Amino acid sequence: MGFPVVGVVGGGQLARMMAAPALELGITLRVLARDAAESAAQVVPGVEIGDETDLAALRRFAKGCDVLTFDHEHVPTEHLRALVADGVVVRPGPDALVHAQDKTVMRARLTELGVACPRWRVVPDAAALEGFGDEVGWPVVLKTPRGGYDGRGVRVVATAAEAADWIGRGEPLLAEERVDFTRELAVLVARSPHGQAAVYPVVETVQVDGICREVFAPADISDEHALAAQRAALRIAEGLDVTGMLAVEMFDTPAGVLVNELAMRPHNSGHWTIEGARTSQFEQHLRAVLDLPLGDTRMTAARAAMSNVLGGDLEDMYGGYLHCMAHDPGVRIHMYGKDVRPGRKVGHVTTVGEDAEDVRARAVHAAAFLRGDPE
């Protein structure tokens, strides 16, 4: 029929949640997964087993795809450039994606674009870190430029001596001022190759130990700050030439919003959109990378909440699953097909409604019950 094939590099839950909208759009989804037990590999018929760091495996996978996209940022940039040189359509492209792969590249480019960020500096040694900390005030946030996620590769240090083990590796680090924020925010933007963009409502995210635990839409912030956050996200999407979904994590402060992190793919802060928006972030990502008209980003109800289900003491969550469905027929439970380990994201729950406190309480209760910690 001539409908395209989208190849997703990565077999995690983000690729898994692209399967349903791909089916509804009438397109074929293929996945490159490391093994057949991965989350997406369990539900997507077109699975190829391979490592995203193996250029030969990427080339084999790309041969059967019209567009290549990702459910994580861990494909080496040089491999992506090689695929583009081969004529593969890669979205987002390597020149855009590198800003989500390398935090120092991201900070430098956002500064060039005039986007408000925390004060930052690349610190190659203890003396540079000491100077930065004395300038902006201790403690400071220290980050590894590449490879960190869900709190990994990030630490807060009160002195340069506390970072001796990281500095001892001999690689430059990114130091940022510690921001005294009111709340953490996220903005999702979709952008297509021909430049159409669509922005979702600003959401509040709740982070615990560096891991997103809850998301509430829309964020309870002033119209001025919400508009500033959306405008910043749109400016970033255009300035970096993003194709697909862009998640912009921010700090809300009394003086305004500051950009913290970027992700160029569907993102945890947007899982609420499956039930809470007219077009989910997963459908929107597929639309964007295929250069289809973008979907409606309006909410389906006044309020939406998402709570991550983290692994706890219960290995078998099915009993809790049954309880949650009976207790609250309106709660939507998404499980990722993962083995349960403490602290691991194994699913999420979403609630929608008109009252913010009710929607929030229902989502938090369901996620807590599933992990064996009823509140």
BALOBA-1460 file (C-alpha; in Angstrom, 3 decimals):
// residues 375
<rec num="1" residu="m" x="0.000" y="0.000" z="0.000"/>
<rec num="2" residu="g" x="3.021" y="2.274" z="0.137"/>
<rec num="3" residu="f" x="2.698" y="3.115" z="3.824"/>
<rec num="4" residu="p" x="6.073" y="3.775" z="5.491"/>
<rec num="5" residu="v" x="8.087" y="1.660" z="7.904"/>
<rec num="6" residu="v" x="9.441" y="3.394" z="11.017"/>
<rec num="7" residu="g" x="12.431" y="1.800" z="12.700"/>
<rec num="8" residu="v" x="12.974" y="2.507" z="16.399"/>
<rec num="9" residu="v" x="16.443" y="1.981" z="17.801"/>
<rec num="10" residu="g" x="15.938" y="0.716" z="21.340"/>
<rec num="11" residu="g" x="13.526" y="-1.834" z="22.753"/>
<rec num="12" residu="g" x="12.386" y="-0.104" z="25.936"/>
<rec num="13" residu="q" x="8.984" y="1.031" z="27.105"/>
<rec num="14" residu="l" x="9.007" y="4.143" z="24.915"/>
<rec num="15" residu="a" x="9.215" y="2.018" z="21.780"/>
<rec num="16" residu="r" x="6.574" y="-0.298" z="23.268"/>
<rec num="17" residu="m" x="4.154" y="2.592" z="23.674"/>
<rec num="18" residu="m" x="4.629" y="3.598" z="20.030"/>
<rec num="19" residu="a" x="3.138" y="0.266" z="18.918"/>
<rec num="20" residu="a" x="-0.554" y="1.108" z="19.447"/>
<rec num="21" residu="p" x="-0.503" y="4.505" z="17.675"/>
<rec num="22" residu="a" x="1.554" y="3.013" z="14.818"/>
<rec num="23" residu="l" x="-1.185" y="0.438" z="14.325"/>
<rec num="24" residu="e" x="-3.863" y="3.137" z="14.400"/>
<rec num="25" residu="l" x="-1.955" y="5.267" z="11.888"/>
<rec num="26" residu="g" x="-1.618" y="2.281" z="9.559"/>
<rec num="27" residu="i" x="2.174" y="2.312" z="9.521"/>
<rec num="28" residu="t" x="4.621" y="-0.502" z="10.234"/>
<rec num="29" residu="l" x="6.824" y="-0.294" z="13.309"/>
<rec num="30" residu="r" x="10.118" y="-2.174" z="13.610"/>
<rec num="31" residu="v" x="12.388" y="-2.257" z="16.648"/>
<rec num="32" residu="l" x="16.095" y="-2.882" z="17.144"/>
<rec num="33" residu="a" x="16.330" y="-4.462" z="20.610"/>
<rec num="34" residu="r" x="19.256" y="-5.933" z="22.491"/>
<rec num="35" residu="d" x="17.306" y="-9.088" z="23.314"/>
<rec num="36" residu="a" x="13.863" y="-10.601" z="22.831"/>
<rec num="37" residu="a" x="12.866" y="-10.013" z="26.466"/>
<rec num="38" residu="e" x="12.979" y="-6.220" z="26.188"/>
<rec num="39" residu="s" x="9.759" y="-4.317" z="26.696"/>
<rec num="40" residu="a" x="9.031" y="-3.398" z="23.057"/>
<rec num="41" residu="a" x="10.285" y="-6.710" z="21.694"/>
<rec num="42" residu="q" x="7.415" y="-8.437" z="23.526"/>
<rec num="43" residu="v" x="4.706" y="-6.585" z="21.565"/>
<rec num="44" residu="v" x="6.171" y="-5.381" z="18.234"/>
<rec num="45" residu="p" x="6.137" y="-8.059" z="15.517"/>
<rec num="46" residu="g" x="9.059" y="-6.615" z="13.577"/>
<rec num="47" residu="v" x="11.951" y="-7.072" z="16.004"/>
<rec num="48" residu="e" x="15.611" y="-7.382" z="15.110"/>
<rec num="49" residu="i" x="18.140" y="-8.282" z="17.786"/>
<rec num="50" residu="g" x="21.224" y="-6.112" z="17.781"/>
<rec num="51" residu="d" x="23.325" y="-3.628" z="19.709"/>
<rec num="52" residu="e" x="22.867" y="0.095" z="19.018"/>
<rec num="53" residu="t" x="26.624" y="0.602" z="19.389"/>
<rec num="54" residu="d" x="27.312" y="-1.833" z="16.507"/>
<rec num="55" residu="l" x="27.341" y="0.120" z="13.229"/>
<rec num="56" residu="a" x="26.916" y="-3.045" z="11.164"/>
<rec num="57" residu="a" x="23.788" y="-3.959" z="13.143"/>
<rec num="58" residu="l" x="22.408" y="-0.442" z="12.670"/>
<rec num="59" residu="r" x="23.017" y="-0.621" z="8.930"/>
<rec num="60" residu="r" x="21.264" y="-3.993" z="8.637"/>
<rec num="61" residu="f" x="18.300" y="-2.691" z="10.599"/>
<rec num="62" residu="a" x="18.069" y="0.544" z="8.622"/>
<rec num="63" residu="k" x="17.781" y="-1.272" z="5.293"/>
<rec num="64" residu="g" x="14.172" y="-2.204" z="5.989"/>
<rec num="65" residu="c" x="13.087" y="1.211" z="7.290"/>
<rec num="66" residu="d" x="11.933" y="4.425" z="5.649"/>
<rec num="67" residu="v" x="12.736" y="6.493" z="8.756"/>
<rec num="68" residu="l" x="14.974" y="5.722" z="11.721"/>
<rec num="69" residu="t" x="14.201" y="7.151" z="15.174"/>
<rec num="70" residu="f" x="15.015" y="6.292" z="18.797"/>
<rec num="71" residu="d" x="13.683" y="5.481" z="22.235"/>
<rec num="72" residu="h" x="16.966" y="6.578" z="23.881"/>
<rec num="73" residu="e" x="19.998" y="8.773" z="23.136"/>
<rec num="74" residu="h" x="22.732" y="6.155" z="23.439"/>
<rec num="75" residu="v" x="23.533" y="5.543" z="19.750"/>
<rec num="76" residu="p" x="27.065" y="6.872" z="19.085"/>
<rec num="77" residu="t" x="26.940" y="10.163" z="17.199"/>
<rec num="78" residu="e" x="29.533" y="8.970" z="14.687"/>
<rec num="79" residu="h" x="27.343" y="5.970" z="13.829"/>
<rec num="80" residu="l" x="24.414" y="8.266" z="13.119"/>
<rec num="81" residu="r" x="26.570" y="10.408" z="10.844"/>
<rec num="82" residu="a" x="27.634" y="7.255" z="8.990"/>
<rec num="83" residu="l" x="23.992" y="6.251" z="8.514"/>
<rec num="84" residu="v" x="23.122" y="9.697" z="7.151"/>
<rec num="85" residu="a" x="26.071" y="9.437" z="4.758"/>
<rec num="86" residu="d" x="24.608" y="6.097" z="3.624"/>
<rec num="87" residu="g" x="21.384" y="7.902" z="2.724"/>
<rec num="88" residu="v" x="19.356" y="6.739" z="5.749"/>
<rec num="89" residu="v" x="16.664" y="9.157" z="6.941"/>
<rec num="90" residu="v" x="17.487" y="9.690" z="10.641"/>
<rec num="91" residu="r" x="15.077" y="11.769" z="12.753"/>
<rec num="92" residu="p" x="16.117" y="13.537" z="14.828"/>
<rec num="93" residu="g" x="19.382" y="13.884" z="12.929"/>
<rec num="94" residu="p" x="22.797" y="13.630" z="14.583"/>
<rec num="95" residu="d" x="23.382" y="17.397" z="14.542"/>
<rec num="96" residu="a" x="20.229" y="17.841" z="16.642"/>
<rec num="97" residu="l" x="20.478" y="14.718" z="18.787"/>
<rec num="98" residu="v" x="23.997" y="15.511" z="19.990"/>
<rec num="99" residu="h" x="22.463" y="18.253" z="22.146"/>
<rec num="100" residu="a" x="20.578" y="15.576" z="24.096"/>
<rec num="101" residu="q" x="23.634" y="13.296" z="24.166"/>
<rec num="102" residu="d" x="26.229" y="15.784" z="25.385"/>
<rec num="103" residu="k" x="25.286" y="18.234" z="28.127"/>
<rec num="104" residu="t" x="28.196" y="20.585" z="27.457"/>
<rec num="105" residu="v" x="27.234" y="20.880" z="23.781"/>
<rec num="106" residu="m" x="23.644" y="21.503" z="24.889"/>
<rec num="107" residu="r" x="24.570" y="24.218" z="27.388"/>
<rec num="108" residu="a" x="26.801" y="26.027" z="24.886"/>
<rec num="109" residu="r" x="24.130" y="26.044" z="22.171"/>
<rec num="110" residu="l" x="21.313" y="27.125" z="24.496"/>
<rec num="111" residu="t" x="23.484" y="29.989" z="25.691"/>
<rec num="112" residu="e" x="24.030" y="31.010" z="22.061"/>
<rec num="113" residu="l" x="20.266" y="30.946" z="21.512"/>
<rec num="114" residu="g" x="19.693" y="33.213" z="24.512"/>
<rec num="115" residu="v" x="17.737" y="30.571" z="26.444"/>
<rec num="116" residu="a" x="17.798" y="31.110" z="30.197"/>
<rec num="117" residu="c" x="19.791" y="28.352" z="31.956"/>
<rec num="118" residu="p" x="21.548" y="27.891" z="35.295"/>
<rec num="119" residu="r" x="25.053" y="29.358" z="35.330"/>
<rec num="120" residu="w" x="27.473" y="26.695" z="34.134"/>
<rec num="121" residu="r" x="31.092" y="25.950" z="33.318"/>
<rec num="122" residu="v" x="33.141" y="23.083" z="31.920"/>
<rec num="123" residu="v" x="35.586" y="22.108" z="34.676"/>
<rec num="124" residu="p" x="38.624" y="20.030" z="33.635"/>
<rec num="125" residu="d" x="40.199" y="19.889" z="37.092"/>
<rec num="126" residu="a" x="39.738" y="20.597" z="40.795"/>
<rec num="127" residu="a" x="41.019" y="24.162" z="40.498"/>
<rec num="128" residu="a" x="38.405" y="25.024" z="37.874"/>
<rec num="129" residu="l" x="35.656" y="23.488" z="39.997"/>
<rec num="130" residu="e" x="36.891" y="25.375" z="43.055"/>
<rec num="131" residu="g" x="36.823" y="28.640" z="41.134"/>
<rec num="132" residu="f" x="33.320" y="28.029" z="39.809"/>
<rec num="133" residu="g" x="31.963" y="27.085" z="43.223"/>
<rec num="134" residu="d" x="33.483" y="30.155" z="44.839"/>
<rec num="135" residu="e" x="31.936" y="32.302" z="42.110"/>
<rec num="136" residu="v" x="28.341" y="30.986" z="42.130"/>
<rec num="137" residu="g" x="28.204" y="29.617" z="45.667"/>
<rec num="138" residu="w" x="28.427" y="26.125" z="47.109"/>
<rec num="139" residu="p" x="27.063" y="23.503" z="46.798"/>
<rec num="140" residu="v" x="27.155" y="23.052" z="43.025"/>
<rec num="141" residu="v" x="25.698" y="20.417" z="40.718"/>
<rec num="142" residu="l" x="28.260" y="18.283" z="38.920"/>
<rec num="143" residu="k" x="27.358" y="16.269" z="35.802"/>
<rec num="144" residu="t" x="29.053" y="13.870" z="33.452"/>
<rec num="145" residu="p" x="28.548" y="15.299" z="29.948"/>
<rec num="146" residu="r" x="27.420" y="11.968" z="28.458"/>
<rec num="147" residu="g" x="25.599" y="8.853" z="29.563"/>
<rec num="148" residu="g" x="23.632" y="10.055" z="32.581"/>
<rec num="149" residu="y" x="19.894" y="9.542" z="33.083"/>
<rec num="150" residu="d" x="17.407" y="9.042" z="35.947"/>
<rec num="151" residu="g" x="19.814" y="10.717" z="38.366"/>
<rec num="152" residu="r" x="22.872" y="8.798" z="37.185"/>
<rec num="153" residu="g" x="25.836" y="10.947" z="36.275"/>
<rec num="154" residu="v" x="24.635" y="13.799" z="38.518"/>
<rec num="155" residu="r" x="25.743" y="14.689" z="42.015"/>
<rec num="156" residu="v" x="25.707" y="17.670" z="44.346"/>
<rec num="157" residu="v" x="29.053" y="18.559" z="45.942"/>
<rec num="158" residu="a" x="29.822" y="21.056" z="48.704"/>
<rec num="159" residu="t" x="33.562" y="21.193" z="47.983"/>
<rec num="160" residu="a" x="35.907" y="20.273" z="45.158"/>
<rec num="161" residu="a" x="37.368" y="17.558" z="47.377"/>
<rec num="162" residu="e" x="34.024" y="15.728" z="47.358"/>
<rec num="163" residu="a" x="34.360" y="15.330" z="43.580"/>
<rec num="164" residu="a" x="37.906" y="13.935" z="43.670"/>
<rec num="165" residu="d" x="36.858" y="10.510" z="42.360"/>
<rec num="166" residu="w" x="35.104" y="12.000" z="39.319"/>
<rec num="167" residu="i" x="37.823" y="14.558" z="38.621"/>
<rec num="168" residu="g" x="40.375" y="11.777" z="38.889"/>
<rec num="169" residu="r" x="38.992" y="10.196" z="35.717"/>
<rec num="170" residu="g" x="40.686" y="12.933" z="33.711"/>
<rec num="171" residu="e" x="37.608" y="13.936" z="31.696"/>
<rec num="172" residu="p" x="36.091" y="17.445" z="31.803"/>
<rec num="173" residu="l" x="32.868" y="17.690" z="33.781"/>
<rec num="174" residu="l" x="29.952" y="20.097" z="33.635"/>
<rec num="175" residu="a" x="29.420" y="22.210" z="36.736"/>
<rec num="176" residu="e" x="26.181" y="24.130" z="37.252"/>
<rec num="177" residu="e" x="24.891" y="26.389" z="39.966"/>
<rec num="178" residu="r" x="22.375" y="24.799" z="42.294"/>
<rec num="179" residu="v" x="19.067" y="26.505" z="41.552"/>
<rec num="180" residu="d" x="16.681" y="27.451" z="44.339"/>
<rec num="181" residu="f" x="13.526" y="26.517" z="42.446"/>
<rec num="182" residu="t" x="9.854" y="26.548" z="43.363"/>
<rec num="183" residu="r" x="8.975" y="23.435" z="41.353"/>
<rec num="184" residu="e" x="10.244" y="21.406" z="38.414"/>
<rec num="185" residu="l" x="8.476" y="21.705" z="35.069"/>
<rec num="186" residu="a" x="8.524" y="20.036" z="31.678"/>
<rec num="187" residu="v" x="7.325" y="21.130" z="28.260"/>
<rec num="188" residu="l" x="6.786" y="18.790" z="25.328"/>
<rec num="189" residu="v" x="7.130" y="20.093" z="21.787"/>
<rec num="190" residu="a" x="6.725" y="18.192" z="18.530"/>
<rec num="191" residu="r" x="8.370" y="19.475" z="15.353"/>
<rec num="192" residu="s" x="8.221" y="18.085" z="11.820"/>
<rec num="193" residu="p" x="10.836" y="18.291" z="9.034"/>
<rec num="194" residu="h" x="9.016" y="21.114" z="7.287"/>
<rec num="195" residu="g" x="8.911" y="23.139" z="10.493"/>
<rec num="196" residu="q" x="5.402" y="22.634" z="11.854"/>
<rec num="197" residu="a" x="5.472" y="22.671" z="15.645"/>
<rec num="198" residu="a" x="2.946" y="21.809" z="18.346"/>
<rec num="199" residu="v" x="3.393" y="22.417" z="22.076"/>
<rec num="200" residu="y" x="1.648" y="20.678" z="24.981"/>
<rec num="201" residu="p" x="0.556" y="22.288" z="28.270"/>
<rec num="202" residu="v" x="3.335" y="22.847" z="30.797"/>
<rec num="203" residu="v" x="3.413" y="20.118" z="33.455"/>
<rec num="204" residu="e" x="4.847" y="19.859" z="36.948"/>
<rec num="205" residu="t" x="7.155" y="16.928" z="37.632"/>
<rec num="206" residu="v" x="8.039" y="15.474" z="41.027"/>
<rec num="207" residu="q" x="11.525" y="13.978" z="41.233"/>
<rec num="208" residu="v" x="12.665" y="11.616" z="43.997"/>
<rec num="209" residu="d" x="16.328" y="10.562" z="44.079"/>
<rec num="210" residu="g" x="16.725" y="11.811" z="40.515"/>
<rec num="211" residu="i" x="13.830" y="9.698" z="39.193"/>
<rec num="212" residu="c" x="10.535" y="11.157" z="38.007"/>
<rec num="213" residu="r" x="7.792" y="9.872" z="40.317"/>
<rec num="214" residu="e" x="4.750" y="11.974" z="39.388"/>
<rec num="215" residu="v" x="3.576" y="14.390" z="36.692"/>
<rec num="216" residu="f" x="0.640" y="16.788" z="36.988"/>
<rec num="217" residu="a" x="-0.970" y="18.578" z="34.043"/>
<rec num="218" residu="p" x="-1.305" y="21.457" z="33.728"/>
<rec num="219" residu="a" x="1.280" y="22.881" z="36.125"/>
<rec num="220" residu="d" x="-0.048" y="25.255" z="38.771"/>
<rec num="221" residu="i" x="1.989" y="28.254" z="37.622"/>
<rec num="222" residu="s" x="1.225" y="31.749" z="36.394"/>
<rec num="223" residu="d" x="0.175" y="32.300" z="32.800"/>
<rec num="224" residu="e" x="3.317" y="34.407" z="32.362"/>
<rec num="225" residu="h" x="5.644" y="31.588" z="33.404"/>
<rec num="226" residu="a" x="3.713" y="28.975" z="31.410"/>
<rec num="227" residu="l" x="3.917" y="31.068" z="28.250"/>
<rec num="228" residu="a" x="7.630" y="31.742" z="28.827"/>
<rec num="229" residu="a" x="8.261" y="27.998" z="29.247"/>
<rec num="230" residu="q" x="6.395" y="27.104" z="26.053"/>
<rec num="231" residu="r" x="8.135" y="29.851" z="24.085"/>
<rec num="232" residu="a" x="11.543" y="28.654" z="25.308"/>
<rec num="233" residu="a" x="10.756" y="25.078" z="24.276"/>
<rec num="234" residu="l" x="9.616" y="26.193" z="20.818"/>
<rec num="235" residu="r" x="12.752" y="28.336" z="20.418"/>
<rec num="236" residu="i" x="14.929" y="25.360" z="21.325"/>
<rec num="237" residu="a" x="13.121" y="23.023" z="18.918"/>
<rec num="238" residu="e" x="13.639" y="25.456" z="16.059"/>
<rec num="239" residu="g" x="17.175" y="26.485" z="17.042"/>
<rec num="240" residu="l" x="18.396" y="22.881" z="17.269"/>
<rec num="241" residu="d" x="16.416" y="21.777" z="14.190"/>
<rec num="242" residu="v" x="14.651" y="19.038" z="16.149"/>
<rec num="243" residu="t" x="12.465" y="16.508" z="14.341"/>
<rec num="244" residu="g" x="10.121" y="14.468" z="16.533"/>
<rec num="245" residu="m" x="9.325" y="14.964" z="20.199"/>
<rec num="246" residu="l" x="11.426" y="17.275" z="22.338"/>
<rec num="247" residu="a" x="11.089" y="17.263" z="26.132"/>
<rec num="248" residu="v" x="12.465" y="20.331" z="27.889"/>
<rec num="249" residu="e" x="12.901" y="19.970" z="31.640"/>
<rec num="250" residu="m" x="12.914" y="23.269" z="33.530"/>
<rec num="251" residu="f" x="13.134" y="24.897" z="36.928"/>
<rec num="252" residu="d" x="10.411" y="27.355" z="37.905"/>
<rec num="253" residu="t" x="11.837" y="30.171" z="40.018"/>
<rec num="254" residu="p" x="10.340" y="33.448" z="41.244"/>
<rec num="255" residu="a" x="12.397" y="35.238" z="38.574"/>
<rec num="256" residu="g" x="11.310" y="32.967" z="35.709"/>
<rec num="257" residu="v" x="11.989" y="29.579" z="34.164"/>
<rec num="258" residu="l" x="15.446" y="28.041" z="33.600"/>
<rec num="259" residu="v" x="16.132" y="25.138" z="31.249"/>
<rec num="260" residu="n" x="17.678" y="22.100" z="32.939"/>
<rec num="261" residu="e" x="17.748" y="19.090" z="30.550"/>
<rec num="262" residu="l" x="16.644" y="18.014" z="27.065"/>
<rec num="263" residu="a" x="15.438" y="14.719" z="25.586"/>
<rec num="264" residu="m" x="14.676" y="14.209" z="21.882"/>
<rec num="265" residu="r" x="12.130" y="11.407" z="22.003"/>
<rec num="266" residu="p" x="8.940" y="10.660" z="23.903"/>
<rec num="267" residu="h" x="9.605" y="11.313" z="27.569"/>
<rec num="268" residu="n" x="8.428" y="10.214" z="30.999"/>
<rec num="269" residu="s" x="6.940" y="13.656" z="31.581"/>
<rec num="270" residu="g" x="4.568" y="13.037" z="28.667"/>
<rec num="271" residu="h" x="3.117" y="9.624" z="29.519"/>
<rec num="272" residu="w" x="-0.036" y="11.359" z="30.771"/>
<rec num="273" residu="t" x="-0.838" y="12.315" z="27.172"/>
<rec num="274" residu="i" x="-1.999" y="8.775" z="26.307"/>
<rec num="275" residu="e" x="-5.260" y="9.422" z="28.147"/>
<rec num="276" residu="g" x="-4.901" y="13.102" z="28.962"/>
<rec num="277" residu="a" x="-4.356" y="14.683" z="25.539"/>
<rec num="278" residu="r" x="-6.171" y="14.386" z="22.229"/>
<rec num="279" residu="t" x="-2.926" y="13.215" z="20.623"/>
<rec num="280" residu="s" x="-0.476" y="11.203" z="22.724"/>
<rec num="281" residu="q" x="3.206" y="12.023" z="22.602"/>
<rec num="282" residu="f" x="3.818" y="8.605" z="21.028"/>
<rec num="283" residu="e" x="1.462" y="9.211" z="18.119"/>
<rec num="284" residu="q" x="2.826" y="12.744" z="17.813"/>
<rec num="285" residu="h" x="6.402" y="11.492" z="17.580"/>
<rec num="286" residu="l" x="5.478" y="9.143" z="14.737"/>
<rec num="287" residu="r" x="3.568" y="11.905" z="12.977"/>
<rec num="288" residu="a" x="6.522" y="14.258" z="13.308"/>
<rec num="289" residu="v" x="9.268" y="11.922" z="12.077"/>
<rec num="290" residu="l" x="7.072" y="10.967" z="9.087"/>
<rec num="291" residu="d" x="6.307" y="14.638" z="8.335"/>
<rec num="292" residu="l" x="2.576" y="14.036" z="8.775"/>
<rec num="293" residu="p" x="0.345" y="16.877" z="10.001"/>
<rec num="294" residu="l" x="0.754" y="17.148" z="13.764"/>
<rec num="295" residu="g" x="-2.121" y="16.257" z="16.067"/>
<rec num="296" residu="d" x="-4.192" y="18.244" z="18.545"/>
<rec num="297" residu="t" x="-2.337" y="18.825" z="21.839"/>
<rec num="298" residu="r" x="-5.355" y="19.975" z="23.880"/>
<rec num="299" residu="m" x="-6.199" y="18.077" z="27.060"/>
<rec num="300" residu="t" x="-9.129" y="15.655" z="27.221"/>
<rec num="301" residu="a" x="-10.053" y="16.854" z="30.730"/>
<rec num="302" residu="a" x="-9.239" y="19.791" z="32.957"/>
<rec num="303" residu="r" x="-6.609" y="17.815" z="34.890"/>
<rec num="304" residu="a" x="-4.399" y="14.784" z="34.389"/>
<rec num="305" residu="a" x="-1.913" y="12.998" z="36.618"/>
<rec num="306" residu="m" x="0.682" y="10.310" z="35.995"/>
<rec num="307" residu="s" x="2.511" y="8.305" z="38.630"/>
<rec num="308" residu="n" x="5.352" y="5.938" z="37.846"/>
<rec num="309" residu="v" x="5.138" y="2.395" z="39.155"/>
<rec num="310" residu="l" x="8.519" y="1.579" z="40.630"/>
<rec num="311" residu="g" x="9.568" y="-1.893" z="41.627"/>
<rec num="312" residu="g" x="9.338" y="-2.633" z="45.339"/>
<rec num="313" residu="d" x="9.096" y="-5.734" z="47.495"/>
<rec num="314" residu="l" x="6.323" y="-7.343" z="45.443"/>
<rec num="315" residu="e" x="7.596" y="-9.352" z="42.479"/>
<rec num="316" residu="d" x="4.058" y="-10.250" z="41.376"/>
<rec num="317" residu="m" x="1.988" y="-7.100" z="40.890"/>
<rec num="318" residu="y" x="-1.071" y="-8.758" z="39.390"/>
<rec num="319" residu="g" x="-2.990" y="-8.827" z="42.673"/>
<rec num="320" residu="g" x="-2.458" y="-5.092" z="43.096"/>
<rec num="321" residu="y" x="-3.385" y="-4.585" z="39.457"/>
<rec num="322" residu="l" x="-6.762" y="-6.264" z="40.021"/>
<rec num="323" residu="h" x="-7.355" y="-4.232" z="43.181"/>
<rec num="324" residu="c" x="-6.621" y="-0.923" z="41.441"/>
<rec num="325" residu="m" x="-8.953" y="-1.698" z="38.554"/>
<rec num="326" residu="a" x="-11.771" y="-2.631" z="40.934"/>
<rec num="327" residu="h" x="-11.114" y="0.214" z="43.359"/>
<rec num="328" residu="d" x="-11.018" y="2.919" z="40.666"/>
<rec num="329" residu="p" x="-12.376" y="1.925" z="37.239"/>
<rec num="330" residu="g" x="-11.192" y="5.258" z="35.857"/>
<rec num="331" residu="v" x="-7.505" y="4.640" z="36.520"/>
<rec num="332" residu="r" x="-5.484" y="3.514" z="33.500"/>
<rec num="333" residu="i" x="-2.595" y="1.143" z="34.203"/>
<rec num="334" residu="h" x="0.270" y="0.650" z="31.758"/>
<rec num="335" residu="m" x="2.714" y="-2.157" z="32.548"/>
<rec num="336" residu="y" x="5.969" y="-2.511" z="30.611"/>
<rec num="337" residu="g" x="6.544" y="-6.267" z="30.768"/>
<rec num="338" residu="k" x="9.699" y="-5.856" z="32.866"/>
<rec num="339" residu="d" x="11.030" y="-7.990" z="35.690"/>
<rec num="340" residu="v" x="10.438" y="-6.229" z="38.989"/>
<rec num="341" residu="r" x="13.502" y="-4.826" z="40.737"/>
<rec num="342" residu="p" x="13.525" y="-2.245" z="43.546"/>
<rec num="343" residu="g" x="13.469" y="1.255" z="42.086"/>
<rec num="344" residu="r" x="13.029" y="0.115" z="38.485"/>
<rec num="345" residu="k" x="10.318" y="1.747" z="36.363"/>
<rec num="346" residu="v" x="7.976" y="-1.117" z="35.511"/>
<rec num="347" residu="g" x="4.855" y="0.820" z="34.554"/>
<rec num="348" residu="h" x="2.786" y="3.926" z="35.116"/>
<rec num="349" residu="v" x="-0.774" y="4.890" z="35.979"/>
<rec num="350" residu="t" x="-2.792" y="7.810" z="34.640"/>
<rec num="351" residu="t" x="-5.910" y="9.530" z="35.914"/>
<rec num="352" residu="v" x="-7.940" y="12.374" z="34.403"/>
<rec num="353" residu="g" x="-10.741" y="14.506" z="35.776"/>
<rec num="354" residu="e" x="-11.873" y="17.972" z="36.808"/>
<rec num="355" residu="d" x="-10.474" y="18.273" z="40.353"/>
<rec num="356" residu="a" x="-6.698" y="18.544" z="40.713"/>
<rec num="357" residu="e" x="-6.427" y="17.039" z="44.197"/>
<rec num="358" residu="d" x="-8.714" y="14.111" z="43.379"/>
<rec num="359" residu="v" x="-6.876" y="13.285" z="40.154"/>
<rec num="360" residu="r" x="-3.516" y="13.476" z="41.907"/>
<rec num="361" residu="a" x="-4.565" y="11.359" z="44.895"/>
<rec num="362" residu="r" x="-6.007" y="8.604" z="42.690"/>
<rec num="363" residu="a" x="-2.829" y="8.293" z="40.627"/>
<rec num="364" residu="v" x="-0.522" y="8.297" z="43.648"/>
<rec num="365" residu="h" x="-2.656" y="5.698" z="45.480"/>
<rec num="366" residu="a" x="-2.739" y="3.310" z="42.522"/>
<rec num="367" residu="a" x="1.015" y="3.475" z="41.915"/>
<rec num="368" residu="a" x="1.737" y="2.987" z="45.623"/>
<rec num="369" residu="f" x="-0.585" y="-0.011" z="45.851"/>
<rec num="370" residu="l" x="1.009" y="-1.647" z="42.807"/>
<rec num="371" residu="r" x="4.457" y="-1.429" z="44.346"/>
<rec num="372" residu="g" x="3.171" y="-2.876" z="47.613"/>
<rec num="373" residu="d" x="3.155" y="0.346" z="49.574"/>
<rec num="374" residu="p" x="-0.501" y="1.409" z="49.900"/>
<rec num="375" residu="e" x="-0.969" y="4.859" z="51.396"/>
